[in-house]
Amino acid sequence: MKVIKVVLADDHGIVRNGIKSTLSDVKGIKVIGEAANGIEAIEIVKKLQPDVLVIDITMPEMNGIDAVAAINKKYPNVKCLILSMHDREEYVFKSIEAGALGYLLKDTGKEEFVQAINTVSRGEKHYSTSITDVLVSGYLQKVKNPGPSSEESDTLLTKREKGILKLIVNGQNNREIADQLDISIRTIETHRANIMKKLQVKNAVELVRVALAEKIV
């Protein structure tokens, strides 16, 4: 039997220990390395070349989504599985966009966790039921309220608006964007409202989804 080599990336040692304990008696799966942040994850993946990287999203130094994107580009044979507490639509879509083959929540049971590792190791996708519901909901919302095409979107937005949209997609709030661009929060709020109107979205979740789906940023 081929053993699936796994690397764990989570900034909480107690979480990594819990995962190792969960997998310790599972035949065919072996944890060969650990990382506490995205940068360490990339370094360990480079060194150990695991079959699967199980990675959290919220970590210091570099978040899991950025790490997955880098690993997917440099080491495409390593399959990435997100294990996170976040079930918000933007996290799910950004993870998929980065190249993750699976997305599980941290309350997932052992049986499904093992199944997910086996599935993504074969290059197939696995999402927990709640995450699948998020994906379906996002798809149905897009079908119901389709935004402008990517070419139209690209033309609609000014250079400044594209820059602000990129910062929004990266998770920055109005205050952080205003400080970075050295302009007032009120100006950012105005730009944000104009962007949402042009892209025909009603909230931040839809804004991020459309921006990623249409590759505007």
C-alpha positions, 0 to 999 in steps of 0.5 A, spaced: 500 500 500 502 506 498 503 511 504 500 518 503 505 523 506 502 529 509 505 535 512 501 539 517 501 547 517 497 551 523 500 556 527 497 552 533 501 547 536 495 543 540 491 543 533 497 540 529 498 535 535 490 533 535 491 532 527 497 527 528 493 524 534 487 523 529 491 520 524 496 516 528 492 509 527 490 510 520 493 506 515 496 509 509 497 516 511 503 518 515 505 525 517 512 527 515 512 534 517 509 540 520 509 548 519 507 554 524 505 559 518 505 559 510 512 561 509 514 555 513 509 551 509 513 552 503 520 551 505 517 544 508 514 542 502 520 544 498 524 539 503 520 534 504 515 533 497 509 531 501 503 528 497 498 532 501 499 539 505 493 540 510 493 547 511 489 552 515 488 559 513 489 564 518 496 564 520 502 569 521 508 571 516 504 568 510 496 566 510 494 559 508 491 561 501 497 565 499 501 559 501 497 554 497 498 559 491 505 559 491 505 551 492 501 550 487 505 554 482 512 551 484 510 544 486 504 542 483 504 535 485 503 537 492 495 537 493 493 542 498 487 541 503 484 547 507 482 545 514 479 552 517 474 555 522 472 559 516 466 558 512 465 565 509 464 565 501 470 569 500 475 564 503 472 558 500 472 562 493 479 565 494 482 558 496 479 554 490 482 560 486 489 559 489 489 551 487 486 548 493 483 541 492 479 541 498 476 545 504 474 542 510 472 545 517 475 544 523 469 540 526 469 535 521 469 528 523 475 523 523 472 519 517 471 525 512 478 528 514 481 521 512 477 521 506 478 528 504 486 526 504 485 520 500 481 524 495 485 530 494 492 525 494 489 522 487 488 529 485 480 529 486 476 535 489 473 534 496 469 539 500 465 538 506 457 538 506 457 545 509 462 548 504 459 545 498 452 549 500 456 555 500 459 554 493 452 552 490 449 558 494 454 562 490 453 559 484 446 560 484 446 567 486 451 568 480 446 565 475 440 569 478 444 576 478 449 575 473 454 581 473 458 584 467 463 580 463 470 581 465 471 585 459 466 590 461 468 590 468 475 591 466 473 597 462 468 600 467 473 600 473 478 606 473 485 605 475 484 607 482 478 603 483 481 597 481 487 598 486 482 599 491 478 593 489 485 589 490 486 591 497 479 589 498 480 582 496 486 582 500 482 583 506 483 590 508 478 594 511 476 601 509 481 604 515 487 600 512 486 602 505 485 609 507 491 609 511 495 605 505 493 610 500 493 616 504 486 618 503 480 619 507 475 614 509 469 617 506 473 617 499 474 610 500 467 609 502 465 613 496 469 609 491 467 602 494 460 604 493 461 606 486 465 599 485 459 595 487 454 599 483 458 598 477 459 590 478 452 590 480 453 587 487 450 588 494 455 586 499 462 585 500 462 577 499 459 578 492 464 583 491 470 579 492 467 573 489 465 577 482 472 580 482 475 573 483 471 570 478 472 575 473 479 576 474 478 583 475 484 583 480 
